[in-house]
Amino acid sequence: MDHQKLILDRLTTILSETDANSSAKLIKLVNEAGRIFVGGAGRSGLVSRFFAMRLVHSGFAVSMIGEIVTPAIKAGDLLVIISGSGGTETLLPLVKKAKSVGAKLAVVSMKAKSAMAEIADLTIQIGNDNSFPLTKGMPMGSQFELSSLLYLESVISEIIFAKGLTEDSMRGLHANLE
């Protein structure tokens, strides 16, 4: 069995089932935000870190939720949450807090309807309700995390082209205290 083909075929199918117009809506929220806060739990939290880093490289003011140096979120800011279920218990209080102070909320999820989707300004459903069958070789959420990572990387690609960013300009914003 060609395992790379198995994975790439699943991700291609999932992304082909994702609303093609959703990236423009997310980019609009990103561009309008004063500051951007990004988060997720578990493996979705790892995906959120990829996205936050690329946003920083693209010139945006970004903070990861839960870090000791993360400032207070305020009206005019944007919170982007990656949550397969859209109902991650540890994230729900943070989502509610952000909304209570007037921040916008974008949720990237497998579910169009969820506790987070009910209060989100934008819910991006990766794939559709039938896009994530049990697939041997892609256990425990792999399909969602990998497809959401690719989706968010494509959002960054759109931003790069729209802003005319170059590799050099982005590298100049890359962390240099590593």
Secondary structure, 3 states (H helix, E strand, C coil): CCHHHHHHHHHHHHHHCCCCCHHHHHHHHHHHCCCEEEEECHHHHHHHHHHHHHHHHCCCCEEECCCCCCCCCCCCCEEEEECCCCCCCCCHHHHHHHHHCCCEEEEEECCCCCCCCCCCCEEEECCCCCCCCCCCCCCCCHHHHHHHHHHHHHHHHHHHHHHCCCHHHHHCCCCCCC
